[in-house]
Amino acid sequence: MSHSITERNDDMEGYFAPTTIDKYDLKRLRKKLVMTQVEFASLVNVSKKTVERWETSDKEITGGPITTLYQLLINSPELSEQFEIPKMIYPLRLKYFFRNQLCTIIDVDERNRRVRKYDYQTELIYRAFGKIDQPTYEDYESFLESRCIPRERDKMKLVLKELDIPFYDPMLIVEKTNGSMAKMSFTLRLRGNCDD
């Protein structure tokens, strides 16, 4: 292991992270996480080719977020589980975003009226169901409708016509609008139009 750290005055405050890591460090981390190169690339948001290059090159990997991420994950590998996207368990998957940050994944079985959600944010305001840990199908319907134009809106028929929707249906409206409300940074994407 060949970590080098930036020299600091002993009285200086800050954070420790190696300034470089090498291919052996990276392989050790990937093995500790029990991940393939593809899975690790997905976790650190790089291509598989980048991971291959890191693991075969004799050059050290210097600076940047990967060295800090290495330090966090080598000491706390369970952190990677917080970012894992589970396999879909029901026929419909929705992803709830704030700007470009994934907040909640919602799997829905409409036929059997079942819902399963996975939160990726700790602040309740960014979670699709707030403080509700196990939403019911009725909670899901309320949430879905909250991402739509209110039913009582004046001249609703004109709005629906503009959206090319024959009648008020929250799912159809979300499909057309991505669940985006005016001046809000939240969106809701269906499996068909989001990356899994």
C-alpha positions in Angstrom: 0.0 0.0 0.0 1.5 3.3 -1.0 -0.5 6.2 0.4 1.1 9.6 0.5 -0.5 12.4 2.3 0.0 16.1 1.9 2.3 17.4 4.6 0.5 19.5 7.1 1.4 21.5 10.1 0.4 19.4 13.2 -1.7 22.2 14.4 -3.6 22.5 11.2 -7.2 21.2 11.1 -8.8 19.5 8.2 -9.5 16.0 6.9 -7.3 13.0 6.2 -7.4 11.2 2.9 -4.6 9.7 0.9 -3.5 11.9 -2.0 -2.7 8.8 -4.0 -3.7 5.2 -4.3 -2.4 2.5 -6.5 -3.8 -0.5 -8.4 -3.3 -2.8 -5.4 -5.3 -0.4 -3.2 -8.1 -0.3 -5.7 -8.2 -4.1 -6.2 -8.2 -4.6 -2.4 -11.1 -2.2 -2.0 -13.1 -3.8 -4.9 -12.5 -7.3 -3.3 -13.6 -6.0 0.1 -16.8 -4.7 -1.5 -17.3 -8.0 -3.4 -17.8 -6.1 -6.6 -17.0 -6.7 -10.2 -15.3 -4.0 -12.2 -18.6 -3.1 -13.8 -20.3 -2.8 -10.3 -17.4 -0.8 -8.9 -17.4 1.5 -12.0 -21.1 2.2 -11.4 -20.6 2.9 -7.7 -17.8 5.5 -8.3 -19.5 6.9 -11.5 -16.8 6.1 -14.0 -16.6 3.7 -17.0 -15.5 0.1 -16.7 -12.5 1.0 -18.9 -11.4 3.6 -16.3 -11.5 0.9 -13.5 -9.5 -1.5 -15.8 -6.9 1.2 -16.5 -6.6 2.0 -12.8 -6.1 -1.7 -11.9 -3.5 -2.4 -14.6 -1.5 0.8 -14.7 1.7 1.2 -12.7 0.9 4.9 -12.3 -0.6 6.0 -9.0 -4.1 7.4 -9.0 -3.7 10.9 -7.7 -6.0 13.3 -5.9 -9.6 13.8 -6.8 -12.7 12.3 -5.2 -11.6 8.6 -5.8 -8.9 8.8 -3.1 -11.3 10.2 -0.5 -13.9 7.7 -1.6 -11.3 5.0 -1.2 -10.6 6.0 2.4 -14.3 6.1 3.3 -15.1 2.7 1.7 -12.0 0.8 2.9 -12.9 1.7 6.5 -16.7 1.4 6.1 -17.5 -0.9 3.2 -21.2 -1.0 4.3 -21.5 2.6 3.0 -21.7 1.2 -0.5 -25.0 -0.5 0.3 -26.6 2.9 0.8 -26.2 3.6 -2.9 -27.3 0.2 -4.2 -30.4 0.2 -6.4 -32.3 -3.0 -5.7 -33.8 -5.2 -8.3 -37.4 -4.4 -9.3 -39.8 -6.5 -7.3 -43.1 -5.2 -8.8 -44.1 -4.5 -12.4 -43.9 -0.7 -12.1 -40.9 1.4 -10.9 -40.9 5.2 -10.4 -37.9 7.3 -9.4 -38.4 10.5 -7.5 -35.7 13.1 -8.0 -34.8 16.5 -6.6 -32.9 18.2 -9.4 -30.6 15.4 -10.5 -30.4 13.6 -7.1 -32.3 10.4 -6.6 -34.5 10.7 -3.6 -36.8 7.6 -3.6 -37.4 4.6 -5.7 -41.0 3.3 -5.6 -41.9 -0.2 -6.9 -45.6 -0.7 -7.4 -47.9 -3.7 -8.0 -51.1 -2.0 -9.1 -53.0 -5.3 -9.6 -52.4 -6.4 -6.0 -52.2 -2.9 -4.6 -48.7 -3.2 -3.1 -45.9 -0.6 -2.8 -42.3 -0.8 -1.7 -40.1 2.2 -1.5 -36.3 2.8 -1.0 -35.1 6.2 0.3 -31.8 7.6 -0.8 -32.0 10.9 1.2 -32.1 11.3 5.0 -34.0 14.6 5.1 -37.8 14.0 5.1 -38.5 16.8 2.7 -36.7 14.9 0.0 -38.4 11.6 0.5 -41.4 10.7 -1.6 -43.5 9.7 1.4 -41.9 11.9 4.1 -41.8 10.1 7.4 -43.9 7.1 6.2 -41.6 4.1 6.2 -44.1 1.6 4.8 -46.5 3.4 2.5 -49.8 1.8 1.6 -51.3 1.8 -1.9 -53.5 4.7 -0.8 -50.4 6.6 0.3 -49.0 5.9 -3.2 -52.1 7.2 -4.9 -52.1 10.3 -2.8 -48.4 10.9 -3.6 -49.0 10.4 -7.3 -51.8 12.8 -7.4 -49.7 15.3 -5.4 -47.4 15.3 -8.4 -50.2 16.4 -10.8 -52.3 19.3 -11.6 -55.1 19.6 -9.0 -58.3 17.9 -10.0 -60.2 21.0 -9.0 -58.2 23.3 -11.3 -60.2 25.8 -13.3 -60.6 24.8 -16.9 -59.2 21.3 -16.3 -60.6 20.1 -19.7 -58.4 22.6 -21.5 -55.4 21.6 -19.5 -56.0 17.9 -20.3 -56.5 18.6 -23.9 -53.2 20.5 -24.0 -51.5 17.5 -22.5 -53.4 15.2 -25.0 -55.0 13.2 -22.2 -58.7 12.2 -22.6 -59.5 12.3 -18.8 -58.0 13.0 -15.5 -55.6 10.2 -14.6 -52.6 10.9 -12.3 -50.4 8.2 -14.0 -51.1 9.6 -17.5 -50.4 13.1 -16.3 -47.1 12.0 -14.6 -46.1 10.3 -17.8 -46.6 13.5 -19.8 -45.1 15.9 -17.2 -42.5 13.7 -15.4 -44.4 14.7 -12.3 -42.9 18.1 -12.5 -44.9 20.9 -10.9 -44.4 24.6 -11.7 -41.3 26.2 -10.1 -40.5 22.9 -8.3 -37.3 21.0 -8.7 -38.8 17.5 -8.0 -39.6 15.1 -10.9 -41.0 11.6 -11.0 -39.8 9.3 -13.8 -41.3 6.0 -14.8 -39.1 3.0 -15.5 -39.6 3.4 -19.2 -38.0 6.9 -19.2 -35.3 6.6 -16.6 -32.0 4.7 -16.4 -31.8 1.7 -14.1 
